[in-house]
Amino acid sequence: MRDKIRIVCISDTHNAAPGEGYKLPRGDVLIHAGDLTNQGSYSELKRAVDWIEKTNFAVKILVAGNHDLSLDEKYTLVNAHGGTVRLHQDRDGRVLITNNSAFHYLEHSDVKIEVPGKSNNLHVFGSPYSPDRSQQSWAFQYRDAQAEGLWDVVPAGIDILVTHTPPKGLCDASHHWHEGGCPTLLRKLWDTRPLLQVCGHCHEGRGVKIVRWGDTPGRIESTRTWNDPSTGNKKQALLDLTGGEMLLNPGQETAIVNASIMAKSFGRGPKIFNSPIVVDLPIVGSRPDAIHPISDKRSAHEKISEIPGR
């Protein structure tokens, strides 16, 4: 049997803990792709941290999202006259996340993880950023002119890319935006070709696309769509990339997983919950070293601040 790692993917829980509309399956690794909360207050973050700490996974990886306001040290509110006012930061809330040994919190940064009993480690890059599509002044947002500088720091050789935003045209359906995903991120995915990308942000985009990359930057040769086995029943929402019709071809294909738990955008009726997506990821051995490894020891915010307008 091919060696594999089971990854439970969730995103956009928006204050909902397991048992409150969804159940959390067992696995080796838990990935949360952002929007743990609605506003990022201390009480919201404390509640999220409490339930995440209690989960039984060998490795847990989190990124923030645009709703997790107090986790963005540079968050500002932009008023109608173009001025800015600094939002009062609840620093204790940020400390809950950034100084916690129970999980890896990635803020435009990477980590190599080891899963006990598995033959290889995994190189993971995580980012909380999403495009500013509607000037709503949420956290960790960037304009189109900033996108290239932002995503340029993602190294080659990663196995998993965790981003709050999806790439353009892939699992990015949304009632909020005409184009919810990021085209620059799509080109970066073509360049780095991770085995798996986990995202959220666009609630209506929940699902999976297996992308086969073309021969020019950003070009997609073909896609395969996952049929969720949990639809209309209580089965597990399992994506098996180790065999069968969804078998992944490493180096040529990437599995794009939008794991939004909330099924609808805010203001679109009562809450409806999706199931977590469980991914069986093949262990494929060592991948190429990063072409541009992250050796810069400045914080993510220091690097982002150098991008014009940030």
Secondary structure, DSSP 8 states (H G I E B T S, - for coil): ---EEEEEEEB--TT--TTSS------SEEEE-S--SSS--HHHHHHHHHHHHHS--SEEEE---TT-GGG-TT-EEE-TTS-EEE----HHHHHHHHT-TTSEE-SSEEEEE--TT-SS-EEEEEE--EE-SS----SSEE-GGGHHHHHTT--TT-SEEEESS-BTTSS---SS-SS-SBHHHHHHHHHH--SEEEE-S-GGG-EEEEEEE-SSTT-EEEEEE---TTTTSS---EEE-SSGGG---BTTEEEEEE-BSB-S-TTSSS--B---EEEEEE--------SS-----S-HHHHHHTSTT-
